[in-house]
Amino acid sequence: MKVRNINRVERRDAFLKEKAAGVSIRVAIAEEDGAKNSSMRILEIDPEGFTPLHTHDYEHLMFVVRGAGIVTDGSKECRLEREDVVFVPQGQAHQIKNTGDTELILVSVLPVQRD
């Protein structure tokens, strides 16, 4: 078993700056912690920040801890607010945008084995 406070985990840029803005990540639980199936990351998106529109070869689960924003597949937008959950199926395009005036914080769960 492992327990750690997320504020003690290094915060780093999550995406290339030319494809995203104001997005940082903290890897909370990963394979090096003994996780064999899933990893947990905390995404922190500044006001007006956004991830790139992208796809994965795996499903993606998210939980909104704080803030407000949208998730889009490039044509349809869904509003996000505190305590919402998001399921992105394998291969579906998605992008997260912060539409609020405070930081948007999400817990992201992904498989450990991925490209």
Secondary structure, DSSP 8 states (H G I E B T S, - for coil): -----GGGS--EE-S-TTT-EEEEEEEEE-GGGT-SSEEEEEEEEEEEEE---B--SS-EEEEEEE-EEEEESSS-EEEEETT-EEEE-TT--BEEEE-SSS-EEEEEEEESS--
